[in-house]
């Protein structure tokens, strides 16, 4: 980005403050200042994470100088609530007609683990760091469950729960957006039959060549409010350093961000913080988005807090 133009992300929460908060709560005490410090710190990180998600998946990012929204062409589309690459293989659930991707079916289970046998939601056991089904009595470590999700050919539909077989790659339709940004004039070009054509400047290319060209292109952006010029690559580097891009399992962050502002009592605030940390405990890559440290150190902290409760 240009000189003096910095994206100001909220700092991650100190693990020492989180540990102290739980120590006091275990003794039946609430430090209101500490609660607000940790809670608002987590809230700010959740909001930052969704600013990044909007930029990556929906193409709207704040100008690094004035904060006004700037649009960029999105590289991904939304299918049944999941962000997927343009042209990703799609198929339809025969039971509820939801449009799905196989990656979306996997991500739904990583976000909300369910039993492969009966379809019930699994419970997280803090004491031994395992997932258990209360009906079938099946259990997994989180790592084993993730490996199993990746290898299975039968998974539940995220919309209705019906078991689906992984579709044959040759039988899956591959769809692409009907419109995309013209690399020559910036207007909307039309995609049809594997060819992208711009009715404004006459540009024409195969869809495959267009995608390769756009992947290599420097994304030059300009804020219409303050006229500041910057690149998408430089903006992207700012959040990469902060570990702010979250995957499909970001729903706990959304729930916390929307509920925190309505919390008024110390007990309710502590319960909400605990629910958020509980939710990210099994999702190793998500905890460092909120708390200082890497995946290993944040997992060790959350293990320690879970065992102490």
N, C-alpha and C positions, 0 to 999 in steps of 0.2 A: 504494500500500500504506500501511498505517498507519505512524505515526511510529516510527522506530527499527527498522522491519522492512525489511531490505535483502537482495536476493538477491546473494550473493557469488560471482561468476563468477571463474574463474582468468584471470590476465592473458595476453594474447597474447605469443608469444615475440618477443624483440628480433631484428630482421634483422641487426644488428651481430654478435650472438652466433652466429647461423647462419653468417654469412660467415666469421667467425673459425674456427669449427669446421671448415669446408671448407678453409680456408687451411692449418691445422695438419695435416689429414689428407693433403693434397696433398704435404706435406713429410715424410710418414711418421710423424707424431706424433699422439698422442691425449692430450688434456687431459681426464682423467677427471672432474674437477669440472665442466668446461664441458659434457661429454657428458651427464652426469646432469642438469645444469640445463636444457639444451635438450630432452633426451628426456622428462623428467618434465613439463616445461612443455607439450610437444606432447601427452603422454598426458592431462594434466588438461583441455586444450582439447577433445580427442576425447571424453572422458567428459562434459564439459559439453554438447557438441553433441548427444549422444545423450540426455541428460536433457531437452533441449528437444524433440527428436524424439518422445520418449515422451509429453511433455505435449501436443504438438500433434496427434499421430496416434493415440495410445492413451488420452489423457485422464488420465495420472498425472503429477503434478508435486509437487516437494517444497515443504513449507510454508516460506515465507521466514523464519519465526522459529525453528522448531525442526528443520526438515528432514524431518519425518515425511511420508509420501506422502499426498496429497490427490487425490481423484478428481473429474474433471469430465466431462461428457458429451462423447465424441469427436465431432468434426464430419466425420471421414473414416473410411473402412473400408479393409481390406487386401484386395487382389486379387493373387494370385500374387506375393506379397512386395512389392507396390507400394502406397503409400498413395494413395488416390483419393477425391475427394469423394463423399459419399453420393448415390446416384442417378446416378453417372457411367455413360456408355454402356459396356456390356460385350458381348463376343462370345467365342466358343469356337474354339480352334485345331482345325482338322479333323484334324490329324495326331496330336496328343497329348492333346487334350481339355482343355488348360489354359484357365482362364477369364482373359481378358485385357482390357485397355483399350488403345486406340491410343496414348494418352499413355504408358502403361507400356512399350510397344514402343519408343517413341522414347527414353525415359529409360534403358532398358537399353543402347542403343547409345552414349549419352553417357557412361555409366559404364564400358562395355567396348566400345570401337569395333571394329566388324567390317567386313570388305570387303563391299560391296553385291553384288559379282559372285560370289565363291566362298564367302563366309561365314567366312573365316579371320579370326582376331583380328589387328588391325593393330598394328604396332610403332611406338613413338614415337621419332623421330630427334631427339636433343637438338641436334645441330649446326645444323640448319636449321629446327627447330621444326615438323616435319611428321609426318604419319601415313603409313605405307607398308604395302602388302600384299606379303609376301615371295613369294606365288605369282603373282598377277596383275600385279605391278609397278605397280599403281595407287597414287597418292599424293594427299594433300590437306593443306592447312593445317587446323588445328583449327577455325578460324572457318568455312572453306568446308565442312568436314564437317558441322558443326552446322547450317548453312543447308540442306545437302542432306538431312539427316535430317528436317528440318521440312517440306520440300517433297515428299518422296517418297510415292508411293501404294503401294509394295511395300516391306515391311520384314520381317526375320526374326522368328520367334516367339522370345521370350526363353527359353522352356523347351526346345524341341527344335530350333530353328534353321530350320524350314521357312519359306519365303517366304510371306508373307500379304499379301493386298490390303486396303487400308484399307476397312472396311465402309461400306456406305451408311448414312447417319445415320438414314434412315427404317426400316431393317431391324434396327437394333441395339436390343436390349431395354434398357430403363432400369429398373434395380432400385433399390429403396430399402430401408433396414433395416426389419425387421418390428417392431422396438421402438424407441422414442425417448423422451427425457425429456419428461414433461408440463410445460408452462410454468406451470401453475397450482399443482399440488401436488408436483411433483418426482418422482412415481412413474413407472413405465414405462407408456407409452401404446402402443397397438397400431396399426400402419400396415397398411391393407389397402384396395385399390381406390382409391388416391389420397386417402384420408381417414385422419386420425389421431384415434383415440378413446381416452380414458382411462377404464378401468373403475372407477377409484377415486373420481374426483371428477366424472365426467360430461363433462369437457371434450371438445370435438369441433371439428375444423378441417380444411380441405383441406391436403394435404401442402405445396403451394406456399406458402400463407399461413403455415403453421407455419415453414417454412424462412426466410421473410422476417422473421418475428417473432423467431426465435432469433438471426438475424444482427444485429439491432438491440439485443438484450437485453444488459444489463450482467451479466457472469458473476460473481455474488457467491459466494464460497467460504468455508468455515470448516474449520479444522483440528480434527479430533476429539481430537487429543492435547493441544494447548495452548490450544484455543478461539480461536486467532487468526483474525480475519476480514480478508479481502482480496478483490480482484477479479482475474479472469482478465486483464482488459485491462492492469492495472498490472503483473502478473507478466510478461505478454507484452512490455511496453515495456522491461523490464529486459534481455531477451535480444536484442531488436531492436537496441539500442544497441551490443551486443557482436558483431553479425554472426554470431550463433550458429546460426541456423536453416540447415540444409544441405538441399539438394535430393536428387534421386534418386541422385547419384553419391557417396554418403557411405561406401560399402563400404571404401575404403582406411583411413578413420578407425577403423572397427570392427576391421579386421585389425590395425592398429598397436596399438590399445588392448589387445587381447587378447594380443598377442605381446610387448609391451615388458616386462612384468613378469617374463617368463621369460628375458630377455636378461641374460647375466652378464659377457661379455667386451666390452672396448671396441670391438673390430673388429665383432662382431655387432651391437652397439648402433648403430654408425655406419652399417652396412649397412641396418638397419631404418629409421633416420631418413632415409637417402637414398631408400629405396624409397617411403616415405610422400610425400616432397617430389616425387619423380618422378611419383607417381600423381596428385598435385594440380596438377602443372605445367600440364597442358593444360586444367584446369577452373578458369578464371579466378576465378569467384565463390567457390571453395572455399578457395583459398590464404589470403585475409584472415581466414578463420575461425581459422587457426592462427598467422599471423605479423602483426605490427604493420604497418599500412599499408592502402592501398586496392588495388583489383584491378590497377591499372596498375603501382604500385610493387612489389608482390609478384611480379608476372610478370617485371618487369625483374630483380629479384633472382634468381629461379629460372633465368631465361635466362642470367644471368651465371655462376651456379654450374654450369650444364650445360655451357657453353662452356669453362669452366676445367678440367673433368675430362678 
